[in-house]
Structure formats: structure tokens, C-alpha cells
Amino acid sequence: MDSDNTNEPETAISLASRLIEDILKSSPSDLQKLQELIEAGAALWFQQTDGGLSALHAACLVENPELVQFLVDNGAVWNSG
């Protein structure tokens, strides 16, 4: 069993929440930091309960096409409603 807990749902959701917040506060130069959260196991399928915002939505809101592409390439759900 993995000892770093990155596969546990609570950890993945916590990382995803942090990812969304960080994307909304980030500049394009912060891409490396955001990629590290994703590589640490942030759940790219996660949507916030209040409003349904996902990491992909956040990347679109801040108009960061490089991050949008990175999220899609790494499994972000682009066609959920």
C-alpha cells in the first residue's frame, strides 16, 4: 500500500480545493506550483459544492490557456454539466 496517502479521497479532494483556490489567485508564472499540486494527487474531477467550480473552470476564468491544456491533458473532466 502507498504510504504517502495521495490516493485517499480526502487527500485528493483537499488538494483539489487548494488547487482551485491557488488557480484563482495565481499568475501564469505559477504554473509549476499548480502542476505540483496536480502531481501530488489533486482530484481533477472535483467540483466545489458551492457553485460547482472545478480546476478547469478556474483556469478558464483566469484565462490561462497553458493551464487549461495541462488540466485536460491530465484528465480534467471537460464535458460535465
C-alpha positions in Angstrom: 0.0 0.0 0.0 1.1 3.5 -0.8 2.4 5.3 2.3 2.0 8.9 1.0 -1.8 8.8 1.1 -2.2 10.5 -2.3 -4.8 8.0 -3.4 -7.1 8.6 -0.4 -10.2 10.5 -1.5 -10.0 13.0 1.4 -6.4 14.0 0.4 -7.3 14.2 -3.3 -10.3 16.4 -2.6 -8.3 18.6 -0.2 -5.6 19.1 -2.8 -8.3 19.8 -5.4 -9.8 22.5 -3.2 -6.4 24.1 -2.7 -5.7 23.8 -6.4 -8.9 25.7 -7.3 -8.1 28.5 -4.8 -4.5 28.7 -6.0 -5.5 28.9 -9.6 -7.8 31.8 -8.8 -5.0 33.6 -7.0 -2.2 32.7 -9.4 -0.4 34.4 -12.2 0.7 32.5 -15.3 4.2 32.2 -13.8 2.8 30.0 -11.0 2.2 27.0 -13.4 5.0 25.0 -11.8 3.4 25.3 -8.3 0.0 24.3 -9.7 1.5 21.3 -11.6 3.0 20.1 -8.3 -0.4 20.1 -6.7 -1.8 18.0 -9.6 1.1 15.6 -9.5 0.6 15.3 -5.7 -2.9 13.9 -6.4 -5.4 16.7 -6.7 -8.7 15.3 -7.9 -9.2 16.9 -11.3 -12.8 15.7 -11.4 -13.7 17.6 -8.2 -16.2 20.5 -8.3 -16.8 22.7 -5.3 -20.2 22.1 -3.6 -21.0 25.8 -3.6 -21.3 26.8 -7.3 -19.7 23.7 -8.9 -16.4 25.4 -9.7 -13.7 22.9 -10.9 -9.9 23.5 -11.5 -10.7 23.6 -15.2 -13.4 26.3 -14.7 -10.9 28.3 -12.6 -8.2 28.0 -15.3 -10.7 29.3 -17.8 -11.8 32.2 -15.5 -8.2 33.4 -15.1 -7.6 33.0 -18.9 -4.6 30.7 -18.7 -4.7 28.5 -21.8 -1.5 26.7 -20.9 -3.0 25.6 -17.6 -6.3 24.6 -19.3 -4.4 22.4 -21.7 -2.3 20.9 -18.9 -5.5 20.1 -17.0 -7.2 18.5 -20.0 -4.1 16.5 -20.8 -4.0 15.2 -17.3 -7.6 14.1 -17.1 -9.7 17.1 -16.1 -13.4 16.5 -16.9 -14.2 19.0 -19.6 -17.7 17.8 -20.5 -19.6 17.6 -17.2 -22.6 19.6 -16.5 
